[in-house]
Amino acid sequence: MVALFAVCTLLLAACSDTGGAQEEAGGGGGGGGSGGVDTERITIAMVTHQAPGDTFWDLVRDGAIVAAEKNNVELNYSNDPSSSSQANLVQNAIDQGVDGIALTLAFPQAVGPVAQAAVDAGIPVVAFNSGLDNWKDFGIPMYFGQDEKIAGAAAAERLNQEGAKHVVCINQEQGHVALEARCSGVQENFEGQSEALFVNGTDMPSVQSSITAKLQEDSSVDTVLALGAPFAMTALQAVEAANSEAQVVTFDLNDQVLQAIQGEEIPWAINQQPFVQGYEAIDALWLTVTQSRSVGGGEPVLTGPSFVDQSNVDGFIQGGASEAASE
């Protein structure tokens, strides 16, 4: 797995994110421009578990739009944080007769069976971002994303090196397999005390109050580990409200987190390259539909983890939160 990650990191460096994509005309769910290839136009559905206001998914979508425009793809993007609703969106894509489906498996028991139905119907399917331990169970041939257990272990090792003693892992969506794997990776490798704090990720005032209460209750907490960029910014507010000296570190990026790292409010973030995930998911489906080709040889293509800190944040800011090519 480590060797595969090293290879994938080298391969992805050449096509690493160089900036955000322009939003498609009209602001609707469709995407794709005049096309950079002369192959027949195809339709691909992308279905994610994006929650309202989560800017991480803007980067995923930007990558998907760039790949769609390059490959003459009509991109139909839809999302819902509800597992049952996400499954319905995948079924809708099947009923519409799309040429391919890119989906996330944050809730594999709900979405996996309908993904299998798409595969059985002869529709090429790619999983990305969530579901590393489950995608093969549903006949899906390709996966793009981060090994969240490895990422959690990497976070724990860095915290160990920095001398942290008590970390609270903020999980904004209980039952989300990728988020739980992150916290699990931390807990299994952190040498001090670690615990998970479940919050309601759809209610930011509630997230802030929950973190504030935890910090006021236990002054030994020296690190708050957020599992998403918007929650890191809310955690900073909670630390201030609680008059705590805890540091905030996070998984994933947005422009606000990059600015916070540059301003030394957040020491570091773990980057899984969401732009690359969106891009590769659409590009791989285009290869399958038009060329009968696949990527990864039956193994996941890893897009992370890597660290963004004071040593490299300036390059990311110059390129935008879509990540800089210099990483």
C-alpha positions as CSV (number, residue, x, y, z in Angstrom):
1,M,0.0,0.0,0.0
2,V,2.9,2.4,0.9
3,A,4.6,1.6,-2.4
4,L,1.3,2.1,-4.4
5,F,0.8,5.5,-2.6
6,A,4.4,6.6,-3.6
7,V,3.8,5.7,-7.2
8,C,0.4,7.4,-7.3
9,T,1.8,10.5,-5.7
10,L,4.5,10.8,-8.5
11,L,1.9,10.1,-11.2
12,L,-0.5,12.7,-9.8
13,A,2.1,15.4,-9.4
14,A,2.1,16.1,-13.1
15,C,-1.6,16.6,-13.2
16,S,-2.1,18.1,-9.7
17,D,-4.6,20.8,-9.2
18,T,-3.6,24.1,-10.7
19,G,-6.7,26.1,-10.0
20,G,-10.4,26.1,-9.8
21,A,-12.7,25.4,-12.7
22,Q,-15.1,27.9,-14.0
23,E,-18.7,27.1,-13.0
24,E,-20.8,25.7,-15.8
25,A,-23.2,28.1,-17.6
26,G,-26.5,28.6,-15.9
27,G,-25.3,27.2,-12.6
28,G,-27.3,24.0,-13.0
29,G,-26.4,20.4,-12.5
30,G,-25.0,19.9,-16.0
31,G,-21.4,20.6,-17.1
32,G,-18.9,20.2,-19.9
33,G,-18.1,22.5,-22.7
34,S,-17.4,22.2,-26.4
35,G,-15.1,19.3,-25.7
36,G,-11.3,18.8,-26.1
37,V,-11.7,15.5,-28.0
38,D,-13.5,14.4,-31.1
39,T,-15.2,11.4,-29.6
40,E,-19.0,11.1,-29.4
41,R,-20.5,13.1,-26.5
42,I,-21.4,11.0,-23.5
43,T,-23.3,11.6,-20.3
44,I,-21.9,10.9,-16.9
45,A,-23.6,11.3,-13.6
46,M,-21.7,12.2,-10.4
47,V,-23.5,11.5,-7.2
48,T,-22.0,12.5,-3.8
49,H,-22.9,12.8,-0.2
50,Q,-22.2,16.5,-0.1
51,A,-23.9,18.4,2.6
52,P,-25.1,22.0,2.1
53,G,-22.3,24.5,2.5
54,D,-19.4,22.0,2.5
55,T,-16.8,23.8,0.3
56,F,-14.7,20.6,0.0
57,W,-17.1,19.4,-2.7
58,D,-16.6,22.6,-4.8
59,L,-13.1,21.3,-5.4
60,V,-14.3,17.9,-6.3
61,R,-16.8,19.3,-8.7
62,D,-14.2,21.7,-10.2
63,G,-12.1,18.7,-11.1
64,A,-15.0,16.9,-12.6
65,I,-15.9,19.9,-14.7
66,V,-12.4,20.2,-16.1
67,A,-12.3,16.5,-17.1
68,A,-15.8,16.8,-18.6
69,E,-14.9,19.8,-20.7
70,K,-11.7,18.0,-21.9
71,N,-13.5,14.8,-22.8
72,N,-16.7,16.1,-24.4
73,V,-18.8,14.8,-21.4
74,E,-22.2,16.1,-20.3
75,L,-21.8,16.1,-16.5
76,N,-24.9,15.6,-14.3
77,Y,-23.9,16.4,-10.7
78,S,-26.2,15.7,-7.8
79,N,-25.8,15.3,-4.1
80,D,-27.6,14.5,-0.9
81,P,-26.2,13.9,2.6
82,S,-29.0,11.4,3.3
83,S,-27.9,7.8,2.4
84,S,-31.3,6.8,1.2
85,S,-31.6,10.0,-0.9
86,Q,-28.2,9.4,-2.4
87,A,-29.2,5.9,-3.3
88,N,-32.3,7.3,-5.0
89,L,-30.1,9.7,-7.0
90,V,-28.0,6.8,-8.3
91,Q,-31.2,4.9,-9.3
92,N,-32.4,8.0,-11.1
93,A,-29.1,8.1,-13.1
94,I,-29.7,4.4,-14.0
95,D,-33.2,5.1,-15.1
96,Q,-32.0,8.0,-17.2
97,G,-29.7,5.7,-19.1
98,V,-26.4,7.6,-18.4
99,D,-23.2,6.3,-19.9
100,G,-21.3,6.2,-16.6
101,I,-21.7,6.9,-12.9
102,A,-19.2,8.3,-10.4
103,L,-20.3,8.0,-6.8
104,T,-19.2,8.1,-3.2
105,L,-19.7,5.2,-0.8
106,A,-19.8,7.1,2.5
107,F,-22.8,4.8,3.4
108,P,-22.0,1.6,1.5
109,Q,-24.9,-0.4,2.9
110,A,-27.4,2.0,1.4
111,V,-25.6,3.1,-1.8
112,G,-23.7,-0.1,-2.5
113,P,-26.6,-2.2,-3.7
114,V,-27.9,0.3,-6.2
115,A,-24.3,0.8,-7.4
116,Q,-24.2,-3.0,-8.0
117,A,-27.5,-2.6,-9.9
118,A,-25.8,-0.1,-12.2
119,V,-22.9,-2.5,-12.8
120,D,-25.3,-5.3,-13.5
121,A,-27.1,-3.1,-16.0
122,G,-23.8,-2.6,-17.9
123,I,-23.2,1.0,-16.8
124,P,-19.6,1.7,-15.9
125,V,-19.2,2.8,-12.3
126,V,-16.3,4.4,-10.5
127,A,-16.2,5.0,-6.7
128,F,-14.2,7.9,-5.2
129,N,-13.5,9.7,-2.0
130,S,-15.4,7.3,0.4
131,G,-15.7,3.5,0.5
132,L,-12.1,2.3,0.2
133,D,-13.0,-0.9,2.1
134,N,-16.2,-1.6,0.3
135,W,-16.1,-0.7,-3.4
136,K,-15.0,-4.1,-4.6
137,D,-17.9,-5.7,-2.8
138,F,-20.3,-4.2,-5.3
139,G,-18.5,-5.0,-8.5
140,I,-17.0,-1.5,-8.9
141,P,-13.8,-1.8,-10.9
142,M,-12.0,1.5,-10.0
143,Y,-11.6,3.7,-6.9
144,F,-9.9,7.1,-6.5
145,G,-9.3,8.5,-3.0
146,Q,-7.3,8.5,0.2
147,D,-6.8,5.6,2.5
148,E,-8.4,7.2,5.5
149,K,-6.9,4.8,8.0
150,I,-3.4,5.6,6.7
151,A,-4.3,9.3,6.8
152,G,-5.4,9.1,10.4
153,A,-2.2,7.3,11.3
154,A,-0.2,10.0,9.6
155,A,-2.0,12.6,11.6
156,A,-1.3,10.7,14.8
157,E,2.4,10.3,14.1
158,R,2.7,14.0,13.4
159,L,0.9,14.8,16.7
160,N,3.2,12.4,18.5
161,Q,6.3,14.2,17.1
162,E,4.9,17.5,18.2
163,G,4.3,16.3,21.7
164,A,0.5,16.4,21.8
165,K,-1.0,14.7,24.8
166,H,-4.8,14.8,24.4
167,V,-6.6,15.0,21.0
168,V,-10.3,15.2,20.3
169,C,-11.4,14.0,16.9
170,I,-14.5,15.9,15.7
171,N,-16.8,13.7,13.7
172,Q,-19.5,15.6,12.0
173,E,-21.4,12.7,10.5
174,Q,-21.8,9.5,12.6
175,G,-21.9,6.4,10.5
176,H,-19.8,7.9,7.7
177,V,-17.2,5.2,7.1
178,A,-14.4,7.5,5.9
179,L,-14.7,9.8,8.8
180,E,-14.8,6.9,11.3
181,A,-11.7,5.4,9.6
182,R,-9.8,8.7,10.1
183,C,-10.6,8.8,13.9
184,S,-9.8,5.1,14.1
185,G,-6.4,5.7,12.5
186,V,-5.7,8.4,15.0
187,Q,-6.8,6.5,18.0
188,E,-4.8,3.4,17.1
189,N,-1.5,5.3,16.6
190,F,-1.6,8.3,18.9
191,E,0.5,7.8,22.0
192,G,-1.5,10.1,24.3
193,Q,-5.2,10.2,25.0
194,S,-7.6,10.4,22.1
195,E,-11.3,10.4,21.8
196,A,-14.1,11.1,19.2
197,L,-16.6,13.8,19.7
198,F,-19.7,13.4,17.5
199,V,-21.4,16.7,16.4
200,N,-24.3,17.6,14.1
201,G,-22.5,18.7,11.0
202,T,-25.6,20.3,9.4
203,D,-25.8,22.8,12.3
204,M,-22.6,24.9,12.7
205,P,-23.8,26.8,15.8
206,S,-24.4,23.4,17.4
207,V,-21.0,22.2,16.3
208,Q,-19.3,25.3,17.9
209,S,-21.3,24.9,21.1
210,S,-20.4,21.2,21.4
211,I,-16.7,21.8,20.9
212,T,-16.7,24.8,23.3
213,A,-18.5,22.7,26.0
214,K,-15.9,19.9,25.6
215,L,-13.0,22.3,25.9
216,Q,-14.5,24.0,29.0
217,E,-15.2,20.6,30.5
218,D,-11.7,19.2,30.0
219,S,-8.8,21.6,30.0
220,S,-6.3,18.8,29.3
221,V,-7.4,18.8,25.6
222,D,-4.5,20.3,23.7
223,T,-5.5,19.4,20.2
224,V,-8.8,19.6,18.3
225,L,-8.6,17.5,15.1
226,A,-11.3,18.5,12.6
227,L,-12.3,16.1,9.8
228,G,-13.3,18.8,7.3
229,A,-12.2,22.3,6.5
230,P,-15.4,24.2,7.5
231,F,-15.4,22.5,10.9
232,A,-11.8,23.5,11.5
233,M,-12.8,27.2,11.2
234,T,-15.7,26.6,13.6
235,A,-13.3,24.8,15.9
236,L,-11.1,27.9,16.0
237,Q,-14.1,29.9,17.2
238,A,-14.9,27.3,19.8
239,V,-11.3,27.4,21.1
240,E,-11.6,31.2,21.5
241,A,-15.0,31.0,23.1
242,A,-13.7,28.4,25.6
243,N,-10.5,30.4,26.4
244,S,-8.7,27.2,25.6
245,E,-5.0,26.9,24.5
246,A,-5.8,23.9,22.3
247,Q,-4.5,23.9,18.8
248,V,-6.7,23.1,15.8
249,V,-5.5,20.9,13.0
250,T,-7.6,19.4,10.2
251,F,-8.2,17.1,7.3
252,D,-8.9,18.8,4.0
253,L,-8.6,22.3,2.6
254,N,-10.5,25.4,1.6
255,D,-9.4,28.9,1.1
256,Q,-10.1,29.9,4.7
257,V,-8.0,27.0,6.1
258,L,-5.2,28.0,3.7
259,Q,-5.3,31.5,5.1
260,A,-5.4,30.2,8.6
261,I,-2.3,28.1,8.0
262,Q,-0.5,31.0,6.5
263,G,-1.5,33.2,9.5
264,E,-0.3,30.4,11.9
265,E,-3.8,29.9,13.4
266,I,-3.8,26.3,12.1
267,P,-0.4,24.5,12.1
268,W,-1.2,22.0,9.3
269,A,-3.9,20.2,7.3
270,I,-4.0,16.9,5.6
271,N,-4.7,17.1,1.9
272,Q,-6.4,14.3,-0.1
273,Q,-6.5,16.4,-3.4
274,P,-10.3,16.6,-4.0
275,F,-9.8,18.3,-7.4
276,V,-7.8,15.2,-8.5
277,Q,-10.5,12.8,-7.2
278,G,-13.2,14.5,-9.2
279,Y,-11.0,14.8,-12.3
280,E,-9.8,11.2,-12.3
281,A,-13.3,9.8,-11.6
282,I,-14.7,11.4,-14.8
283,D,-11.6,10.9,-16.8
284,A,-11.5,7.2,-15.9
285,L,-15.1,6.7,-16.9
286,W,-14.5,8.4,-20.2
287,L,-11.6,6.0,-20.9
288,T,-13.9,3.0,-20.0
289,V,-16.8,4.2,-22.1
290,T,-14.9,5.3,-25.2
291,Q,-11.7,3.2,-25.1
292,S,-12.7,0.1,-22.9
293,R,-9.7,0.9,-20.7
294,S,-9.4,1.0,-16.9
295,V,-7.0,2.5,-14.3
296,G,-5.5,1.0,-11.2
297,G,-5.2,-2.7,-12.1
298,G,-8.0,-3.6,-9.6
299,E,-6.3,-1.6,-6.8
300,P,-7.3,1.8,-5.5
301,V,-5.5,4.9,-6.9
302,L,-4.5,6.9,-3.9
303,T,-4.6,10.7,-4.0
304,G,-3.4,11.3,-0.4
305,P,-2.5,11.9,2.3
306,S,0.0,14.8,2.2
307,F,0.5,17.7,4.6
308,V,0.0,21.4,4.0
309,D,1.8,23.6,6.5
310,Q,4.0,26.7,6.7
311,S,6.6,25.2,4.4
312,N,4.3,24.9,1.3
313,V,1.1,26.8,2.0
314,D,2.1,29.8,-0.1
315,G,2.1,27.7,-3.3
316,F,-1.3,26.4,-2.5
317,I,-2.7,29.9,-1.9
318,Q,-1.2,31.1,-5.3
319,G,-3.0,28.2,-7.0
320,G,-6.2,28.4,-4.9
321,A,-7.6,25.7,-2.6
322,S,-7.6,23.4,-5.6
323,E,-4.0,22.7,-4.7
324,A,-0.7,23.8,-6.2
325,A,1.2,21.8,-8.7
326,S,4.4,22.2,-6.7
327,E,3.4,19.8,-4.0
